[in-house]
Amino acid sequence: MKKIILLFLTFSLFACNDGDFDVPAFEFTDTVNSCGEYILYKTNSNGTEAIVLTLSPTDLGTIEGEKSIPISTVSSVIYRIFKEGIEANYFCQDIPPATPIVVKELIAESGTINITTTANLTDGVITSYTYEISISNLLFNDTNERILFENFYFGTL
């Protein structure tokens, strides 16, 4: 009987996962930054986490209303964790800098980017547009772990 209990305890202790997976916080500042018109990103307060939204040239338009775009190779969402905080122009460079080191990168497997376009008027003339962006059913896969957000509010540009 002692051998069975010892065997059971041994299996119980070695069956635990020590948690090599860092659970992302997904707590970003309210500011949506952009590099050009089609790369949008947000960082956390210390710049060590970022979520990057890459759009195609037709995604941000001049027609008011709602538009839904499936995540694909053209319109994508990437989440990165960095070893140190990134600089403001990190995503705007043609060649990505060698530092800071990317500790983890998750590429969205599926989801729908929802963009609501509103015209901004000055004296009855359209002067610019505001884009409210959210992502529904945002799914990241990391080997055995899945991270799903039914509704993720990206922000306003």
Helices and strands as residue ranges (DSSP letters): H 2-14, E 33-35, E 39-43, E 49-54, E 65-70, E 76-82, G 90-92, E 102-122, E 125-142, E 145-156
